[in-house]
Amino acid sequence: MPPSLPKKLFARELTGQFRFRKQDALWKPFSKIPGRMCYRLKYLVPPNVLEEGYVFLGFSKSGQFVLSYSLQIDTDEHTAYPDHIYRLQWWHFIPCKRLQLISEVPLFGEENIFHSLFIAFCEWPEDNTKVTIYGHSTPPAGDDGCQCYLTVTAVPSLGGCHDCQMRTHVVASVPSIQQCFRHSFCVHSKFELAPPFPFFSPRVQLRVDGIVILNTGDSISKSTRSSCDRARSSMCEKCCGSSYGPVNGNVGGANTNNMGVPRPGSLCGCSTLSSHRPALRAKNLCNSNTANSNESPSLTPASTDVEDSISIRQSSQRSFFSPSSSAASDCPSQSSESVIVHTTHTRTVTFSVRRFSTQDQQVEEEESPVTAEDDYDLAYKSILPVQVVWNKKPLNIIRTVRSDMSLVTVLQMTFDIEHYMAEAIHHDADWGPRYVAFCNYDLQILDVCPSSQNVYGTVYALIQAKESAETSRFSRMMVKLYQTQLFFVFNLCTGLYSTLFIAPLSEVDERILRARGDWNSPGNKECCMLRRKSAIPQSFFNSVHVLSNESVFREKSLSMLIAPYMYTAIML
C-alpha cells in the first residue's frame, strides 16, 4: 500500500527527499494529477483565441509557459499560391489564473511557405535562455528536396529584467510585456533536405546545449547562436573576442602568421580534442606538399600532437558581405570582417562567423574587395542563410564591433559528406583502388557526446567499383554496383574528423534495383535500433524537451496538456 501524503511530506521534512532511506525508491507526491490542478482551456484564454484556431502545443520544461502557434494563410501576390505565416505565442501560466500572453514571435522569417509544416518546439537539456523551433514540409515524391526551416528564439522574461521593464514603461499601450533584445531576438534559417530525407532527431541533435546539429542529407552542419547586450561584456568576450587570437600549434612546420585565426575550440569552451581511442585512425588528410604553403594557416588545437592529428588547413578565407564584397586573396581574418569563412584544403569542413547588430553601419564601396565567383559559390553551398530579427525588424551584418552594440553572433561549421567520402575511400579503404564513383548514399547521425562534442555518424553508400582481381573472369575488370558503409567521428569544437571503420564491398543486383525503382537504404531503421539499444535513461530536466503538432496531421486533437512534474493539466 503506498504511503499517505502526510507521510511523504514528513519524509521530505526529515531527509529532504520523498523517502526515508537512500536505498528506497523515491515516492511521487501524488499518484495522479489532483482534480483541483486540472483547468479548462476555454476558461484560461479569450474566446477569440479559440475561434482563430490557435494550436496549443503544451507546457515548457519549467512549467512557467504554455506554448501555442497560430497559422495565417494569405495569397502570394506573384504566384497566387497560399502563403503560410506561422507565429509562436508564449503564455505565462499561474495556477487558478488566466493565461497571460507574454510574447509573440514570427517563425521562419520572411520565407514564402506554400505547404503546411510539421513543427517541433525543442528545449536544450540545460540551456534555458533560448529554444529551437524546427519545421519541415512533407517530403515530395521523387528526387526533389524537402524544404526545412529553423528558428532559434530567446525565452522571454517574466518581468525580472531591467531592460524589459524599461521597454514596458515606454510602450505602455501594448498589453503584453515588452521584451528587450536579449529576451526577444530571433534567428531564422532554412535548408533543403536531400533524399532519402533523414529524420530530425532533436533528442540526439540537440544534446549539446546551445548547439543545433543538422543533417541536411549531404552534410552535417553545426550552428550556434549567442547574444550579448554589450560587445565588451563577459558573454560577448566569450563568443566574440576569445574566438580570435594566435594559434599556438602549427602542422608541418608551416611558416605562417596565425594571428587572428578563429579557433573553433575556444568558441565552445574546448581547446583540445579529447584523446582518441586506438581504433581511431587519424590521418593527415591534406597533401603534405601544401604543408609549407604560406597561404594555409592551420586550425589545429594547441596541445594536439602533430604526428597523430588530422591537420585542418585553411585554403580560403573570404569576406562575404555581399555578392561583390569578398576578399579575392587569402589574408588573415579580422574581427572587422562582416562574414569570416574558413575552409579546409579538401573543402570538407567549412567554418564561418557572422555578427548582427541593432545599429546600422555605413559600408563604403572601397572597403569591399571584389569576390571571386568560385569562392562565393563555395560559401553559398556550405553556409546556411541566416536572418536575425528583433522588434519585427531584420538586423544587418556589421563590419566593426563597438562597445555600445547589442550583438547576435552566428557560428556555423559544415562537414561535407561527399568530399569526406572521396577522401576516406582513397586513404582508408582497402578497396580504394577499385573505386570508380558513388551513385547514392544515406547519411545518418548515430549519436552525439555532450562532453567531448563528438558526432558519430554513418554513411550507407551505393557505389560503382571494379571487380577484384581474384573474382574477375576477364582480363579487363568489369565495373559493378556495390554497397558499403562508413563510420566516422566529427568533433564540433575543432573540426577534426577521422574514419572509424569502412565495411567491405557487397555486390548489389542491378536487376532487382531496377525492378524496385529506388535504392532501399537500411540507414534509418538500423540507426533507430542502435539508439534504442544504447539509450541511457535521463531525468526530465536534463533531457531535450520536445513538443510537436503531430496531432494536427493526424486530425485528432489532444485531450489535455500535461506538465507531469508540476502535477498540472489543461483540458482542451
MOWO-V858828 format. One record per residue. N is the residue number from 0. RES is the residue in one letter. D_LAST is the distance of its C-alpha to the last C-alpha in whole Angstrom. Layout:
n->N res->RES d_last->D_LAST
n->N res->RES d_last->D_LAST
//
This chain:
n->0 res->M d_last->33
n->1 res->P d_last->31
n->2 res->P d_last->32
n->3 res->S d_last->31
n->4 res->L d_last->29
n->5 res->P d_last->32
n->6 res->K d_last->34
n->7 res->K d_last->32
n->8 res->L d_last->32
n->9 res->F d_last->36
n->10 res->A d_last->36
n->11 res->R d_last->34
n->12 res->E d_last->36
n->13 res->L d_last->39
n->14 res->T d_last->38
n->15 res->G d_last->36
n->16 res->Q d_last->34
n->17 res->F d_last->32
n->18 res->R d_last->35
n->19 res->F d_last->39
n->20 res->R d_last->40
n->21 res->K d_last->40
n->22 res->Q d_last->40
n->23 res->D d_last->37
n->24 res->A d_last->34
n->25 res->L d_last->31
n->26 res->W d_last->29
n->27 res->K d_last->26
n->28 res->P d_last->25
n->29 res->F d_last->22
n->30 res->S d_last->22
n->31 res->K d_last->18
n->32 res->I d_last->16
n->33 res->P d_last->17
n->34 res->G d_last->15
n->35 res->R d_last->16
n->36 res->M d_last->14
n->37 res->C d_last->11
n->38 res->Y d_last->9
n->39 res->R d_last->6
n->40 res->L d_last->5
n->41 res->K d_last->8
n->42 res->Y d_last->10
n->43 res->L d_last->11
n->44 res->V d_last->11
n->45 res->P d_last->14
n->46 res->P d_last->13
n->47 res->N d_last->15
n->48 res->V d_last->13
n->49 res->L d_last->10
n->50 res->E d_last->13
n->51 res->E d_last->15
n->52 res->G d_last->12
n->53 res->Y d_last->12
n->54 res->V d_last->10
n->55 res->F d_last->9
n->56 res->L d_last->11
n->57 res->G d_last->11
n->58 res->F d_last->13
n->59 res->S d_last->17
n->60 res->K d_last->19
n->61 res->S d_last->21
n->62 res->G d_last->17
n->63 res->Q d_last->18
n->64 res->F d_last->16
n->65 res->V d_last->13
n->66 res->L d_last->14
n->67 res->S d_last->13
n->68 res->Y d_last->15
n->69 res->S d_last->16
n->70 res->L d_last->18
n->71 res->Q d_last->21
n->72 res->I d_last->24
n->73 res->D d_last->27
n->74 res->T d_last->31
n->75 res->D d_last->33
n->76 res->E d_last->36
n->77 res->H d_last->39
n->78 res->T d_last->37
n->79 res->A d_last->35
n->80 res->Y d_last->32
n->81 res->P d_last->29
n->82 res->D d_last->28
n->83 res->H d_last->25
n->84 res->I d_last->24
n->85 res->Y d_last->21
n->86 res->R d_last->20
n->87 res->L d_last->18
n->88 res->Q d_last->17
n->89 res->W d_last->17
n->90 res->W d_last->15
n->91 res->H d_last->17
n->92 res->F d_last->15
n->93 res->I d_last->17
n->94 res->P d_last->16
n->95 res->C d_last->16
n->96 res->K d_last->16
n->97 res->R d_last->14
n->98 res->L d_last->14
n->99 res->Q d_last->17
n->100 res->L d_last->18
n->101 res->I d_last->21
n->102 res->S d_last->22
n->103 res->E d_last->21
n->104 res->V d_last->23
n->105 res->P d_last->24
n->106 res->L d_last->24
n->107 res->F d_last->27
n->108 res->G d_last->30
n->109 res->E d_last->31
n->110 res->E d_last->31
n->111 res->N d_last->31
n->112 res->I d_last->28
n->113 res->F d_last->29
n->114 res->H d_last->26
n->115 res->S d_last->22
n->116 res->L d_last->22
n->117 res->F d_last->21
n->118 res->I d_last->19
n->119 res->A d_last->20
n->120 res->F d_last->19
n->121 res->C d_last->22
n->122 res->E d_last->23
n->123 res->W d_last->27
n->124 res->P d_last->28
n->125 res->E d_last->29
n->126 res->D d_last->29
n->127 res->N d_last->27
n->128 res->T d_last->28
n->129 res->K d_last->27
n->130 res->V d_last->25
n->131 res->T d_last->25
n->132 res->I d_last->23
n->133 res->Y d_last->24
n->134 res->G d_last->24
n->135 res->H d_last->26
n->136 res->S d_last->26
n->137 res->T d_last->27
n->138 res->P d_last->31
n->139 res->P d_last->33
n->140 res->A d_last->35
n->141 res->G d_last->39
n->142 res->D d_last->40
n->143 res->D d_last->38
n->144 res->G d_last->36
n->145 res->C d_last->32
n->146 res->Q d_last->31
n->147 res->C d_last->29
n->148 res->Y d_last->28
n->149 res->L d_last->28
n->150 res->T d_last->27
n->151 res->V d_last->28
n->152 res->T d_last->27
n->153 res->A d_last->27
n->154 res->V d_last->25
n->155 res->P d_last->25
n->156 res->S d_last->26
n->157 res->L d_last->25
n->158 res->G d_last->28
n->159 res->G d_last->31
n->160 res->C d_last->32
n->161 res->H d_last->36
n->162 res->D d_last->35
n->163 res->C d_last->32
n->164 res->Q d_last->33
n->165 res->M d_last->36
n->166 res->R d_last->34
n->167 res->T d_last->32
n->168 res->H d_last->35
n->169 res->V d_last->36
n->170 res->V d_last->33
n->171 res->A d_last->32
n->172 res->S d_last->31
n->173 res->V d_last->28
n->174 res->P d_last->25
n->175 res->S d_last->23
n->176 res->I d_last->26
n->177 res->Q d_last->28
n->178 res->Q d_last->29
n->179 res->C d_last->32
n->180 res->F d_last->34
n->181 res->R d_last->33
n->182 res->H d_last->29
n->183 res->S d_last->28
n->184 res->F d_last->30
n->185 res->C d_last->29
n->186 res->V d_last->31
n->187 res->H d_last->31
n->188 res->S d_last->32
n->189 res->K d_last->32
n->190 res->F d_last->34
n->191 res->E d_last->35
n->192 res->L d_last->34
n->193 res->A d_last->37
n->194 res->P d_last->38
n->195 res->P d_last->37
n->196 res->F d_last->34
n->197 res->P d_last->33
n->198 res->F d_last->29
n->199 res->F d_last->28
n->200 res->S d_last->28
n->201 res->P d_last->26
n->202 res->R d_last->27
n->203 res->V d_last->31
n->204 res->Q d_last->31
n->205 res->L d_last->29
n->206 res->R d_last->31
n->207 res->V d_last->34
n->208 res->D d_last->32
n->209 res->G d_last->32
n->210 res->I d_last->34
n->211 res->V d_last->32
n->212 res->I d_last->34
n->213 res->L d_last->34
n->214 res->N d_last->35
n->215 res->T d_last->36
n->216 res->G d_last->38
n->217 res->D d_last->41
n->218 res->S d_last->41
n->219 res->I d_last->39
n->220 res->S d_last->38
n->221 res->K d_last->38
n->222 res->S d_last->36
n->223 res->T d_last->36
n->224 res->R d_last->35
n->225 res->S d_last->36
n->226 res->S d_last->36
n->227 res->C d_last->39
n->228 res->D d_last->39
n->229 res->R d_last->43
n->230 res->A d_last->45
n->231 res->R d_last->47
n->232 res->S d_last->45
n->233 res->S d_last->44
n->234 res->M d_last->41
n->235 res->C d_last->43
n->236 res->E d_last->46
n->237 res->K d_last->44
n->238 res->C d_last->43
n->239 res->C d_last->45
n->240 res->G d_last->49
n->241 res->S d_last->49
n->242 res->S d_last->48
n->243 res->Y d_last->52
n->244 res->G d_last->55
n->245 res->P d_last->58
n->246 res->V d_last->57
n->247 res->N d_last->59
n->248 res->G d_last->60
n->249 res->N d_last->61
n->250 res->V d_last->62
n->251 res->G d_last->65
n->252 res->G d_last->67
n->253 res->A d_last->66
n->254 res->N d_last->67
n->255 res->T d_last->64
n->256 res->N d_last->63
n->257 res->N d_last->60
n->258 res->M d_last->59
n->259 res->G d_last->56
n->260 res->V d_last->54
n->261 res->P d_last->51
n->262 res->R d_last->50
n->263 res->P d_last->47
n->264 res->G d_last->47
n->265 res->S d_last->47
n->266 res->L d_last->44
n->267 res->C d_last->42
n->268 res->G d_last->44
n->269 res->C d_last->46
n->270 res->S d_last->50
n->271 res->T d_last->51
n->272 res->L d_last->49
n->273 res->S d_last->49
n->274 res->S d_last->52
n->275 res->H d_last->51
n->276 res->R d_last->52
n->277 res->P d_last->55
n->278 res->A d_last->54
n->279 res->L d_last->53
n->280 res->R d_last->55
n->281 res->A d_last->55
n->282 res->K d_last->58
n->283 res->N d_last->59
n->284 res->L d_last->57
n->285 res->C d_last->59
n->286 res->N d_last->63
n->287 res->S d_last->65
n->288 res->N d_last->67
n->289 res->T d_last->65
n->290 res->A d_last->64
n->291 res->N d_last->67
n->292 res->S d_last->66
n->293 res->N d_last->66
n->294 res->E d_last->63
n->295 res->S d_last->60
n->296 res->P d_last->59
n->297 res->S d_last->57
n->298 res->L d_last->54
n->299 res->T d_last->55
n->300 res->P d_last->53
n->301 res->A d_last->56
n->302 res->S d_last->57
n->303 res->T d_last->56
n->304 res->D d_last->59
n->305 res->V d_last->61
n->306 res->E d_last->62
n->307 res->D d_last->59
n->308 res->S d_last->56
n->309 res->I d_last->55
n->310 res->S d_last->56
n->311 res->I d_last->54
n->312 res->R d_last->56
n->313 res->Q d_last->55
n->314 res->S d_last->57
n->315 res->S d_last->56
n->316 res->Q d_last->54
n->317 res->R d_last->53
n->318 res->S d_last->52
n->319 res->F d_last->49
n->320 res->F d_last->49
n->321 res->S d_last->49
n->322 res->P d_last->50
n->323 res->S d_last->54
n->324 res->S d_last->54
n->325 res->S d_last->54
n->326 res->A d_last->57
n->327 res->A d_last->59
n->328 res->S d_last->61
n->329 res->D d_last->60
n->330 res->C d_last->60
n->331 res->P d_last->58
n->332 res->S d_last->55
n->333 res->Q d_last->54
n->334 res->S d_last->51
n->335 res->S d_last->52
n->336 res->E d_last->51
n->337 res->S d_last->48
n->338 res->V d_last->47
n->339 res->I d_last->49
n->340 res->V d_last->49
n->341 res->H d_last->51
n->342 res->T d_last->51
n->343 res->T d_last->53
n->344 res->H d_last->56
n->345 res->T d_last->55
n->346 res->R d_last->52
n->347 res->T d_last->49
n->348 res->V d_last->48
n->349 res->T d_last->47
n->350 res->F d_last->46
n->351 res->S d_last->45
n->352 res->V d_last->44
n->353 res->R d_last->43
n->354 res->R d_last->42
n->355 res->F d_last->41
n->356 res->S d_last->41
n->357 res->T d_last->40
n->358 res->Q d_last->44
n->359 res->D d_last->46
n->360 res->Q d_last->49
n->361 res->Q d_last->52
n->362 res->V d_last->53
n->363 res->E d_last->57
n->364 res->E d_last->58
n->365 res->E d_last->60
n->366 res->E d_last->58
n->367 res->S d_last->56
n->368 res->P d_last->58
n->369 res->V d_last->58
n->370 res->T d_last->56
n->371 res->A d_last->57
n->372 res->E d_last->55
n->373 res->D d_last->55
n->374 res->D d_last->53
n->375 res->Y d_last->51
n->376 res->D d_last->50
n->377 res->L d_last->50
n->378 res->A d_last->47
n->379 res->Y d_last->45
n->380 res->K d_last->44
n->381 res->S d_last->44
n->382 res->I d_last->42
n->383 res->L d_last->38
n->384 res->P d_last->38
n->385 res->V d_last->36
n->386 res->Q d_last->35
n->387 res->V d_last->34
n->388 res->V d_last->33
n->389 res->W d_last->32
n->390 res->N d_last->32
n->391 res->K d_last->31
n->392 res->K d_last->35
n->393 res->P d_last->36
n->394 res->L d_last->38
n->395 res->N d_last->42
n->396 res->I d_last->43
n->397 res->I d_last->46
n->398 res->R d_last->50
n->399 res->T d_last->51
n->400 res->V d_last->49
n->401 res->R d_last->50
n->402 res->S d_last->49
n->403 res->D d_last->47
n->404 res->M d_last->44
n->405 res->S d_last->41
n->406 res->L d_last->40
n->407 res->V d_last->38
n->408 res->T d_last->40
n->409 res->V d_last->39
n->410 res->L d_last->40
n->411 res->Q d_last->40
n->412 res->M d_last->42
n->413 res->T d_last->42
n->414 res->F d_last->44
n->415 res->D d_last->45
n->416 res->I d_last->45
n->417 res->E d_last->48
n->418 res->H d_last->50
n->419 res->Y d_last->50
n->420 res->M d_last->50
n->421 res->A d_last->54
n->422 res->E d_last->55
n->423 res->A d_last->54
n->424 res->I d_last->55
n->425 res->H d_last->58
n->426 res->H d_last->59
n->427 res->D d_last->57
n->428 res->A d_last->57
n->429 res->D d_last->60
n->430 res->W d_last->60
n->431 res->G d_last->60
n->432 res->P d_last->63
n->433 res->R d_last->62
n->434 res->Y d_last->59
n->435 res->V d_last->59
n->436 res->A d_last->55
n->437 res->F d_last->51
n->438 res->C d_last->50
n->439 res->N d_last->46
n->440 res->Y d_last->44
n->441 res->D d_last->41
n->442 res->L d_last->40
n->443 res->Q d_last->37
n->444 res->I d_last->36
n->445 res->L d_last->37
n->446 res->D d_last->36
n->447 res->V d_last->36
n->448 res->C d_last->38
n->449 res->P d_last->37
n->450 res->S d_last->40
n->451 res->S d_last->43
n->452 res->Q d_last->40
n->453 res->N d_last->42
n->454 res->V d_last->40
n->455 res->Y d_last->41
n->456 res->G d_last->41
n->457 res->T d_last->42
n->458 res->V d_last->43
n->459 res->Y d_last->44
n->460 res->A d_last->47
n->461 res->L d_last->49
n->462 res->I d_last->52
n->463 res->Q d_last->56
n->464 res->A d_last->58
n->465 res->K d_last->62
n->466 res->E d_last->63
n->467 res->S d_last->65
n->468 res->A d_last->68
n->469 res->E d_last->68
n->470 res->T d_last->66
n->471 res->S d_last->68
n->472 res->R d_last->71
n->473 res->F d_last->72
n->474 res->S d_last->73
n->475 res->R d_last->71
n->476 res->M d_last->67
n->477 res->M d_last->65
n->478 res->V d_last->61
n->479 res->K d_last->58
n->480 res->L d_last->55
n->481 res->Y d_last->53
n->482 res->Q d_last->50
n->483 res->T d_last->50
n->484 res->Q d_last->47
n->485 res->L d_last->48
n->486 res->F d_last->46
n->487 res->F d_last->46
n->488 res->V d_last->45
n->489 res->F d_last->44
n->490 res->N d_last->44
n->491 res->L d_last->42
n->492 res->C d_last->44
n->493 res->T d_last->48
n->494 res->G d_last->47
n->495 res->L d_last->49
n->496 res->Y d_last->49
n->497 res->S d_last->50
n->498 res->T d_last->51
n->499 res->L d_last->50
n->500 res->F d_last->51
n->501 res->I d_last->52
n->502 res->A d_last->52
n->503 res->P d_last->55
n->504 res->L d_last->55
n->505 res->S d_last->54
n->506 res->E d_last->55
n->507 res->V d_last->52
n->508 res->D d_last->54
n->509 res->E d_last->53
n->510 res->R d_last->54
n->511 res->I d_last->50
n->512 res->L d_last->49
n->513 res->R d_last->50
n->514 res->A d_last->49
n->515 res->R d_last->45
n->516 res->G d_last->45
n->517 res->D d_last->44
n->518 res->W d_last->44
n->519 res->N d_last->41
n->520 res->S d_last->41
n->521 res->P d_last->40
n->522 res->G d_last->38
n->523 res->N d_last->35
n->524 res->K d_last->35
n->525 res->E d_last->38
n->526 res->C d_last->36
n->527 res->C d_last->33
n->528 res->M d_last->35
n->529 res->L d_last->37
n->530 res->R d_last->34
n->531 res->R d_last->32
n->532 res->K d_last->36
n->533 res->S d_last->36
n->534 res->A d_last->33
n->535 res->I d_last->33
n->536 res->P d_last->30
n->537 res->Q d_last->29
n->538 res->S d_last->27
n->539 res->F d_last->24
n->540 res->F d_last->25
n->541 res->N d_last->28
n->542 res->S d_last->26
n->543 res->V d_last->25
n->544 res->H d_last->21
n->545 res->V d_last->19
n->546 res->L d_last->16
n->547 res->S d_last->16
n->548 res->N d_last->14
n->549 res->E d_last->16
n->550 res->S d_last->13
n->551 res->V d_last->14
n->552 res->F d_last->17
n->553 res->R d_last->16
n->554 res->E d_last->15
n->555 res->K d_last->12
n->556 res->S d_last->8
n->557 res->L d_last->7
n->558 res->S d_last->6
n->559 res->M d_last->5
n->560 res->L d_last->7
n->561 res->I d_last->11
n->562 res->A d_last->14
n->563 res->P d_last->16
n->564 res->Y d_last->19
n->565 res->M d_last->18
n->566 res->Y d_last->16
n->567 res->T d_last->13
n->568 res->A d_last->10
n->569 res->I d_last->6
n->570 res->M d_last->4
n->571 res->L d_last->0
//
